[in-house]
Structure formats: structure tokens, C-alpha cells
Amino acid sequence: MATYVTVSDVDTKLGTGWEGEGDKARAVLEANTWLTAKRVRPSDPVDDDVVMAGALLAQEAAAGRLYADTDGAVKSERVKADTVEVETEFQDGAQAQTGALSMIADLIAPYLPKTNGVTILRRL
């Protein structure tokens, strides 16, 4: 995983208290994981726009919104007010996924085989 942003970078960009009740180190880990999974090209030094994006991602991560749990794609929802009834129907094949599993998938994505369907052949 590439390092695009550090805790110090985020403190500089967003000031103190950006993490709220969250963990700074974990939030920065999530931000770097997200940027790596999106295949942002690392540079030395890291471009200021990428550092700012990483800082904002870390802030989202500290609030629990970057790798949040999902329920899957909702197809329809029905709510009945009298005697309180709620019915939710999900898209075919939709699956709930925890935020942790989303982050794990992004962490290992660079190590998985590419599946773009393109094969390059060369004559011998």
C-alpha cells in the first residue's frame, strides 16, 4: 500500500480535532487504503491535491463513513404506519457487507490478478 497522507499531513490540512471521536492512525490507514485501491499514482513528493483528498478521506474515515457497513441494494421498501410494519426487498443477488470487509478487499486488491479480459500475445 502506498502512503499518500500521514497523520501530520491531516493535522496540517484540517487542524486539530479533525478526528472527532475517531482514531487518527486508523483513519489515515483507511484513507491510504482507499487511495491505493483507486490506483492513484504515487509521487514523491505527493501532489498537494492528493494530500488534501487524503486528509478529507481520513476525516470521513474517522467519522466512520469511509468504510461503512452496507445492507445491499434496496429494490423496494414498504412502511405501514398503523400497527407499525416495515418490509424491505433487496435487489437479486444483493448482499450485506461490513465496512471492514470493504477495507480488506481494497487492501488486497493490488495483489489480486488483473481480470480485465485482455491478453497480450507475442510471436516467438
Secondary structure by P-SEA (a helix, b strand, c coil): ccccccaaaaaaaccccccccccaaaaaaaaaaaaaaacccccccccaaaaaaaaaaaaaaaaccccccccccccbbbbbcccbbbbbbbcccbbbbcaaaaaaaaaacccccccccbbbbbcc
